[in-house]
């Protein structure tokens, strides 16, 4: 060992010297903090407000109020009494009726059976302590002073509830059989739909990837069609097919399409493309050498399938299962249209908030709904983290060999599935063009006169296009820039980890829950952001936040394909990071940017659950119009509006392909070298 080495080993360790942050580093960290703050305001704080609401209980405490009644001469000779003592004597109001919401009220005259507003009797009322509150007309009284009122004024006295914190709402929920059954119903529907959808999607994807059947491109196009429509549309189609006036109602053999059967069939329709995409990607990445080895070992096709194909696609199958499960258990539109009396969690939230104005119980149901959604998301992430690369540099792409019998079988199978998808869309379009189903089947455009019906008219359709465009532009900009900051920043590991956590959270939050959380947070008069409530701005913010995670993952995947040498070269040439971002990163990642924009556009057009609580008469949307027209009994016009959404999304997809092809020729020419 040298003297220099010995000396170095014996010297005490000095302080760690941190490199000085450059101007670009400061700007990037600052930008990351701004977008992180956006996610905190639009996601974390609303969810916290919702959780707080679920533990807030409101009850009218009769012991808080003291009343004294005069004789007919106006003299107060009798002693004062509390309304609690009065209620114990008369049993005028049951204890369960004293539980109420934050806006609950109870008339004081209920405790005086002989009350008459024409009586000359006078009343005195006060709060015993500062916890009590009551209204005299619209005037709130929250002090402990006596208020002397005549009979005509006393009838306007309304007792207000007292807020407390506890688990009473959850106890009440789980002790109500009808509400508790919704958990069982939701889980049952989600599991059944997941098994059917993943099975159908697997064999469909297998046929397109592992056979030489014809018309693969057409079948792939048909499989993706359900993404372009709101989840309410298959419910409407099933009503026309199997409802009381349905053209195929005899096939139900006495069963009703309204309930679990209809929900499962509709769920299979709108979740099929999601499962197909994931499984198809998993099957596409396979090594032909494994199959060659199986042939060499004289393994049967069935044994090869179970020992090679299924293990190779297992991560895709698991991921598809959890995605489908999450989509079904959190969906609101389909069970609302065709669920009938079969209650599920998402519809329970709607009924509690819209039907009964019980926001606290709506928050409780939202918390219950979040649990399976987060569990499914967490398990999926855990499984994905254990996935290993199946395709290496030495891998040989799998190329299927023609087999007439197998190819014809898969052609028939894919044709049946495609017929199911096309049939759902076709029956909706047919119903939209019929004058009066099923009595007058002549063609007419009367159902497209949306301005004469409930739901918002053509204005709702134009609002949806406006929302979709704004969401695509603003959302793509925010998401991609945020992904760039988190992927390309130097150091700042803790901050980047926190940002990544916030970016992944929206995928686990159901749209219905997010929309309700926005009510509690943005509809608070004390919130300075209250001004955006009821405007197009809050719909854009909610939609961007709701679909943030998938867009973020798409952007990060594209950015990781770029070597970090770009940043090193830029730094050595002393070029600003923003210049590198605009001149190099954006053009190279243009395919991903365009994919994010069309993803946000399509989802903004079809979303229902995330915005059903947030729209106003001026910002009604096409997807909400479908729901409202269906509620009003205008089913054919609802189908017509649903098909307008489909055609708009299809046109946007075609325009996206044309623009992409032209734009990518200019920005991706380097790929052809």
C-alpha positions, 0 to 999 in steps of 0.5 A: 500500500502506498504512502499516499493511500495510507494518508488518504485512509487516515484523514478524516472525511470532510463535508460533502460538497453539493453542486451549485444549482444552475438556473435551468435546475431552479426553473425545472424544480420550480415548474415541477412544484407548480404542477405538483401544486396543481395536483394538490389543489385539484386532487389532494385537497378535494379528496381531503374535503370529501373524507372530512365530510364523510366523518362529519355528522349533523344532528339537531340537539334539542337540549340546546334550545330553551323555550318559554310560552306565555298565557293568552294575556302575553304574560310569561308566568310558566317556567322555561323548558328545553325542547328535549324535555318537551319531546320526551313528553310528547314523542313528537319527533323520533330520535332517528329523524333528528339526524340530518345533513348540513342543511337540515332544518326542523320547525320549532312548531312540531313540539306544540301540537295546539300551535296556531299562528293566529293565537295571541300567545307569545313565545321566547326562545334562546340557545342555552350555549353557543353551540345552538343555532336557529333561524327566524326566517332567514336570520341566523341566531347563534347567541344565548339571548332570549328572543320574544316572538309572536305566534305568526313569527314563531312558526318561521323558527327553524332549528339547525343541526350541530356538527360533530365528528365520528363514525356514525355515518359509516355505522348508519351505512353498514346497518342499512341493508339496502345500502350495504347490499350495494357493495355485494352487488358491485363486487359481484357484477365487477367479478363476473364482467371481468371474467367474461371480458378478459376471456373474450378479449384474450381469444380475440387478441390471440386470433389477431396475433397468433393466426393467419386469419383474414381481415385483421385490420377490420377486426382491430378497428371494430374492437376499438369502437366502444372507446368512442361512446359513453358507457350509457349507450350500450345500456340504451341499445340493450333496452331496444334489443331486450327491453319490454318493446325490444326486438329480441325480447323473446331471447330473454326467456322471461328474465329482465334485462334491467338489472345484473344481466344488462349491466354485465352485458353492457360492461363487457361491451365498453370494457372490451377494448381496454382488455383487448389492447393490454392483452394484444400488447402482451401477446405481440411480445413473444419469442419464437424460439420458445415455440420452436423448442416446444416443437422440438420437444414434441409438446402438444399444441395444448401443452404449449399453450399452457406452458409457453403462451399463458406464462408469457402473457400472464402479466397482461392478463392480470393487468387487463383483469384489474383494469376491467374490474376497476372500470366496472366497479366505478362506472355510473352511466351504464347501471344508471340506465339499465340497472333498474332496482339493482343498486350499485355503489356508483349509483348510490352516490348519485342517489344520495347526492341528487335524490336525497341531498344527503352529501354526508352519506354520499361521501361515505359511499364514495369512501367505500367505493375508493377502497376496492378501486385503490386495492385493484390499482395497487395490486396491478402496480405490484404485479407490473413491478415484478414483470421481467423483460420477455423480449431480449436482443436475441429474441426472434419475432413470432410469425404464425403459420397458416392453418386453414382449420384454425384460421377459419375457426378464429375468423368465425369467433372474431366475426361473432364478437365484431357482430356484438360490437357493431350490433350495439352501435347499429341498433342505437343508430337505427333507433335514433332514426325511427319516428316512434319505436316500435309503432312507427318505424319510418325514418325521420330526423325528429330525434335530432331536434335536441333543442325541443327536449330536456338535456341542454339541446345542441348547446350541450353538444357544442359544450362537449366539443369545447370541453374536449378541445380545451382538455386536449390542449391544456391537458396535453401541455400540462401533462407532458411538461410535468412528465418532462420535468420529473424525468429529466430533472437532475437530483431532487429525488424526494421531490420527484418521487412525491410528484410521481405519487401525485401523478399516479393517484388519479387512476385510483380515484373513480370519476364519481368520487372526484366529482363529489369531492369537487363539490365539497372543495370548490363549492365552499364560499370560503375557498378563493377558487369558488369562482370557477364552480359552475363554469367550463373551467372546473369541467376542464380541470376535473377532466384533465385531473381524472385522466392525468395518470394514463397521459402521464405514463404515456409521456414518461414512456416516450421521454425514457426512450430519449438518451440523457446525452441530449441534456449533457450535450445541451449543457456543454453547449450552454444552451437553455433547457427550454430551448432543448425542450422545444427544439428537440424533445417535443419534435422527437416525442410528437407521436406520444404528444398526439396520442395524449391529445386524442386520448384526452379529447375522446375521454372528455367527450364520453365522460359522465361520472366525473362531471355529473355533479359539476355542470350548470345549465350553461355548461351542460354536456352531450354525455350528460344530455344522454343521461337526462334525456333517458331519465325524461323518457326520451330514449331515442333522442338519447341514442341520437346524442350518443351516436353524435358523440361516437361520430365526433370521436370517430372524426377526431380519430381520423383527423388525428391520423391525417394530422399525425401522418403529415406532421410526423413526416416533418418531425420524424424524418430522422427515423427513416435514415 
